[in-house]
């Protein structure tokens, strides 16, 4: 990063129980984050491990970890609204049948991996996200950070000219 632009902090969210092949992708992203931190392209990063899903009305949602996840997801959704992007590829809502009762309840399926980028404490980017037909992936964002480029969302906004 340049002297007048502080390096961002990154939060990487990873699922604890992984489908086949996901572990290698997570390791590759963490390796890239290590490299970006060594090269001072980012100020640092945290890896947050979460499960497959969370239900807002569950006992788990009332734990410190559950509240943290739900608050972050709410922050990400607000960022998406403000930036006119979709996180539907990121978070999916599902109905789950209770193993204890005959009731079903709503759950939010969490992604295998997600990235949040913060500039001076403010959320600046979430990946993956979708704008129009274009999916902006975690790898795309990390490559742009490595090149010292703004996010593709910012690049698109600044490339527009008014005639």
N, C-alpha and C positions, 0 to 999 in steps of 0.2 A: 504494500500500500504506500501511497505517497505520504509525505510528512504532514500535509494539511488534511488528509483523509485518514482517520483512525481505522485500523484493521478491525474487521467485524469479529464477533464471538459467534460460535456455531453450537447449536444443540442438535445432536443426532439421536433420533428415537429409533430403537430397534426392538423387534419382537423377540421374546424369550424362547418360544417354541417355534422352530423354523421349518418351513417346507423345504423340500429338497432343493439344493443349489443356492438358497438364500444366504447361508452362512458365508460362503465364499464371496458373494457380492458385498455383504456387510464388512467383511475383513478388508476387501479392496477399498471401500470408502474410508474406513478407519485409517488404512495406510496412507491414503491420499490426504486425509486431514492431518496426520502426523507430519507429512512432508510440507503442507501449507503452513503449519505452525512453525516448523524449523526455518522456513524461508520468510517468516514474518508476514505472510499474506493474510493470515488470520491471527487474532489475539489469543486464541485458544479455543478449546472445544470441550464439551461434556457429552458423554454417552448416557442416555436414559433408557433403561430397559423397561418395557411394558409388555403386557400380555396380549392375547389375541383380541379381546373385546372388553368393553366396560359398559355396564348398565347404570344409567344415571339414578335409578331408583333402588339400587342395590346397597347392601351393607358395605361392600367394597368401595363404593363411591364416596362413602363417608369417612374413609381412612385418609390419612395425610397424602398417601400416594394417589389414591383415587381422586381426591380433590385437585391435586396438582395436575393430573392428566386432563381432567374435565376443564379446568381453568385454561390450560394451554390450548386445548382443542377450541374452546370458545374464542381465545385470542386469535388463533389461526383463521377461524371462520370470519371474524371481524376484519382481519387483514384482507381476506379474499374478497369480501364485499367492497371494501374500500378500493381495491385494485382491479375490480371487475374481472376476477378470475374464478375458476371453479376448483374446489378440492374434492369433487365427487370421486375422482380416482384415488384419492387419499383416504377418505373416510366413507364407510358405507354403513347405512342403518339396516338392521336385521331384526327379525322377531325370533326369539329363542323360547323353546318350550322348557318349562321348569321340570327338573328331575324329581323334585319333591312334591310339587302340587300339579294340578292339571292346568294351571294358568300359563299363559305366554307373556313375555315381557320384551320390551324394546331394548336392543343393545346397539352399541356403536362398535363396528369391527375396525380395529386399528391396523394401520398398514404394517407390512414387514419392516419398512424403513421409511423414515421421514426426516427432513432437515428444516431447521429454523435458523435464520440468520439475523443477528441483532447488531445494530449500529448504535453505539452509545446508549445501550439499554432499550432501544426501540426496535420492534420487530420490523425487518426490512424485506424479508423474503421467506417463503415457505415452498418447499419442493417435496414431492412433485405437485405441480399445479397445472391447470389447463386454461389456456386463453384461446378462445375460438376452437380451432382444430389442432392447435399445437400444444403438446405436452412438454412442460419444462421439467426435466428430471433432476435428480440429485447430482448425477454425474455431470450433466450440462452446467449446473451452477458452479460446481467445484472447478471445472475446467475454465470457466470464465473468471473465477477468483484467481486461479493460477496465472491467467494471462493479464490480470489487473483490469479486467473489463467489468462494467456494470452488469446487472442481471439482464437477461434477454427482454424481460418486461420493461425495464427502464430504457434499454436500447431502442425498443420498438417505439416507446413514447417519445423519445427525443429525435427519432428519425422522421417523425411526421412533420410535414411542413404545411403551413396555412398559406394559401395563395389567394 
